[in-house]
């Protein structure tokens, strides 16, 4: 059998056994490696201690804590806007926020691609990082060009879009337009910070945006700008955080001479963009659907339902960024990545089911205590919407898992689920919020089933047995 030249490094990395313990048998049989007939429990304890104390775990905890704090502050903003605005105005705010959420998921594709290539270029032996600087500057120019073009198109479409959403005027859409440019620029700076592993600074950027947004939202609503002011606070905060990120990345914008910038793979970028676009539409379709097919009063009272249900999507975003990239490494070295997938699914589905139970039991109390007495009791609609959002959280995990293993089959399946859910909502949900949210639950279940079918059996047990034979 051929000798694996990476045998020693692979074994020491996976088992966390120092070289002296590999070459010198211990007097204690329980301390022997598993291949020598020892106890696997001590080996697993050693692995676990190494993982807990690793710098990767510390980075993950820092970034997760920052994202959860930023997400919590954004959620507080949504709740306060719901309390400060009248229900009809809040319905406008929720509808525009749903549109921006779709663009946000599209922008994550830019961030992922930038982070991937920034990490690759950082790892190269380049003392002055000229290749990285050339790539960052090229990405920055691309973001400005396409960001300005897309923002112009969005502004031109604001008037017909306002009529489609049955808005009284176009001011809320015009207030949201600058955010489109920000969603081209911010993914570049965030992606570079993520790629060079500046996780602390990346977390501070997200938290600073959330604090500044809270300040601007309160001030603009106090000035009487209503939904348009609450919406405009988001691009203002995003550009403020962009300035902070740019200041930290100033060395990357120094002149690079004639260095040729790294080109990206458009195939992977397109798959990532498609998957995130489909997921973004899927999780925000209900807010847009209600604003289009129901009265302004019903849409306003549905706003708190959307806000409460979005709680189920906070943790999955951090989980997808921190936990699931490890699946790529495990799969690349021939190890089964499905245990990580199961941990991630349990981490997002269980809290979602707990929140769903509370929403089914106390819908009126939750809306009244959080948003005030101006909103109607949503009844069973709140529980169904939270159940659907909890299932969507599982779809986010399946999506990240599929992208990490480069399996586009799930993305195509998710596109079919989106079409079926949209068709079902149109056929059965135009006259009843209960029927509409029930269709959403069905879409969530179907999407998780698609994830199981398209990605679960990707890993070959024979490959695992072959790797274990090499290691032993």
C-alpha positions, 0 to 999 in steps of 0.5 A: 500500500502506498505511504501517505506523506501527510500521515504524521501531520494528519494523525497529530492534528486530528487526535491532538497527540504530541509526538513524544506520546506517539513514539513512547508507549505509556505505562498506563494502558488507558493512555495508549492511542486507540489503535494500540487498544487503549481507551478512546474516552481519554483521546476524545477528552484530549481532543475536546480540551484542545478544541476549547483552548484553540484560537479558532474557538476563541475567534468563534466565541468573539464573533458569535457574541458580537453578532448576537449582540448586534442582532439583539440591538436590531431586534430592539430597534424593530420592536421600538419602531413597532411601538412608536409608529401606528400599525399602518406605518409599521406595516410599511416599515416591515415591507421595506425591511423585507425587501432590504433583507433580500438584498442583504442575503445577496450581499452575503455572497459578495462577502463570502467570495471576498473572504475566501480569496482574502484568506487565500492571499493572506496565506501566501508568502508575500511580505508586503501583501501587495497581492492582497492589496491589489485584490481588495482595491479591485473588489472595492472599485467593482463594488462602487461601480455596480453599487451605484448602477444598482442604486440608480435602477432601484431609485428609478423603480421606486415609483412603480414599486410603491404602487405595487406595494400599495404605498401612499408615496415613494418616500420609504423606498427612496429612503431605502435606496442608499442601503443598496450601495452600502450592501455592495461596499460593506461586504467588501470590507467585512469580507477582508476583515473575515479573510484576514481573521480580524474577527474582533474588529469585524464584530465591533463593526457590526455592533457599532452599526447596531448602536448607531442605528438605534440612535438614528432611528429614535432621532428621526422618528422623534422628528416626525419622519415616520416609516421613512425615517426609521428606514433611512436610519439603517443606511446612515448606520451602515455607512458609519460602520463602513467608515470604521471598517475602512479606517482599519483597512487603510493599509490595504488601499496603498498603491500596489504598482503593477501587481495583477489582482487575483481573479475570482471563480464566477461559478462558485460565486454564482452558486452562492449568489443563487442559494442566498437569493432563494433563501432570502426570498423564501424567508421574506416572502410572507411580509411582501405577500401580506403587503400586496394582497391584504389591506393596510390594517391587516398588513400592519397587524401582521408586522409584529408576527414578522418581527417575533418570528425573525428571532428564530433566524438570529442564531443560525446566521452566526452558526453558519459563519462559525460552525459549518466551515469546519465541515469543509475541512473534515470532508476534505481530509476524508472524515464524516462531516455529518456530526457537525451538521447534526450539532448545527441543526439541533442548535437552531431547531430546538430553540426555534421549537421552544419559541414556537411553543410559547407563541402558540400558547401566549400569542396575544400576551406576547404581542401586547407586552412587546408592541403595545395594545395598538395591535390585534391578537394574532392568534394561531398565526403567530405560532405558525409563522414562528414554526415556519421561521424555525424550519427556515433556520434549518434551511440556512444550515442545510444551505451552508452545509451544501455550499461548504461541500460544493453540492448545488443540488440543494440550491436547485431543490430550494428554488423549487421549494420557493416556487411551490411555496409562492404558488401555494400562498397565491392559491390558498393564502390570499384570503386567510393568514392561517392558510398562508402561514400553513403553506409556509410551514409546509415549505419549511418541511419540504425544504428540510427534506430536500436538504436531507435527500440532496446532502446527507448521503454525499459522504461515502462510508468507504472513503472513511474506512479507507482513511482510517486504514491509512491512519492506522 
